[in-house]
């Protein structure tokens, strides 16, 4: 069970969010980026989004929809 969780988390972070390819290396920026990625993953889990890559493409195309979703999840 541990490896299932570990692999799922790392795959989502490394492949879908491209965390390993990031060139952010200055000061606290890498930590902030990791925190934002954690927030994105938590929101997607909370909203029941199972295909993160598909959701990412959708919200890249329609950023207002992503902002509306973020605002509605806070309220």
C-alpha positions in Angstrom: 0.0 0.0 0.0 2.8 2.4 0.9 4.4 2.1 -2.6 1.0 2.7 -4.3 0.6 6.0 -2.5 4.3 6.9 -3.0 4.2 6.1 -6.7 0.9 7.9 -7.3 2.1 11.1 -5.5 5.5 11.2 -7.2 4.1 10.4 -10.7 1.6 13.2 -10.3 4.2 15.7 -9.1 7.0 14.7 -11.4 5.3 13.9 -14.6 2.0 15.8 -14.6 3.2 18.9 -12.8 6.8 18.6 -14.2 8.3 19.3 -10.8 11.6 17.6 -11.6 12.1 19.7 -14.8 11.7 23.0 -12.9 14.6 25.4 -13.2 13.4 27.4 -10.2 16.4 27.4 -7.8 16.5 30.8 -6.1 15.9 31.4 -2.4 12.5 30.1 -1.2 11.0 29.8 -4.7 11.4 26.0 -4.9 9.6 25.5 -1.6 6.8 27.9 -2.6 6.4 26.0 -5.9 6.2 22.7 -4.0 3.5 24.2 -1.7 1.5 25.5 -4.7 1.7 22.0 -6.3 0.6 20.4 -3.1 -2.4 22.8 -3.0 -3.3 22.0 -6.6 -3.1 18.2 -5.9 -5.2 18.6 -2.8 -7.9 20.7 -4.6 -8.0 18.2 -7.4 -8.5 15.3 -4.9 -11.1 17.2 -3.1 -13.0 17.9 -6.3 -12.8 14.3 -7.5 -10.6 15.1 -10.5 -9.0 11.8 -11.4 -7.2 12.8 -14.6 -4.9 15.6 -13.6 -3.3 16.0 -17.0 -6.6 16.5 -18.7 -7.7 19.0 -16.0 -4.5 20.9 -16.4 -5.0 21.2 -20.2 -8.6 22.3 -19.7 -7.7 25.0 -17.1 -4.7 26.2 -19.2 -7.2 26.8 -22.0 -9.9 28.3 -19.8 -8.1 30.1 -16.9 -11.3 31.9 -15.9 -12.9 28.6 -15.2 -9.9 27.6 -13.0 -10.2 30.9 -11.1 -13.9 30.4 -10.6 -13.4 26.9 -9.4 -10.7 28.1 -6.9 -12.9 30.9 -5.6 -15.9 28.6 -5.2 -13.9 26.0 -3.3 -12.8 28.6 -0.8 -16.3 29.9 -0.1 
